[in-house]
């Protein structure tokens, strides 16, 4: 259940980045996209390591 909360938080950060991009806050939206990408990558890598398919 903990992974669900991390995925929801990553999605919210991404959606906030989209809204920031639409409103013209390009620097803020770029930072939010970077945070969402890093968080998603960390969550995916952690899930793969737990399964044992670290490819």
N, C-alpha and C positions, 0 to 999 in steps of 0.2 A: 504494500500500500504506500510505502514511502516513495517508491519510484513514481507513482502516480502524481504525487505532489510536486516532485521535481519536474516532471514533464509539463504539468499545468503551469508552473512558474516560468519555465522556458518559453512556453507558448505565449504567456502574458507579456513577457519581455519582448518577444518578437512582434506581437501585435502593437505594443506601445511604440516600437521602432517604426512600424508601418504608419501609424497615426502621426508620429513625429515627422516622418518623411513627407507625408501629405500636407502637413501644416507648414512645412518649410524649414523645420529645425534639422538641417542636414547633419550638423556635427553631432548633435544628440542622438539622432536616429542611427548614424554610423556606429556610435559607441554601443547603442543598444543591440544592433545587429551583431556586432562582434561578441558581446556578452552572451547572446543567445546561441551563436555558433559554437563558442567555446564550451558553454554548459552542455549543449547537445552532444558535442564530441566527447566530453568527459563522461557523460552518462552512458553513451553507447560503448565506449571503451571499457567502462566498469562492468557493464552487463556482459560483454564478451568475455572478460576475464573471469567473471563468476561462472560462466557456462563452460569455459575451457577452450573456446574457439578463438583464441587471440590471433586472428589472421589479419 
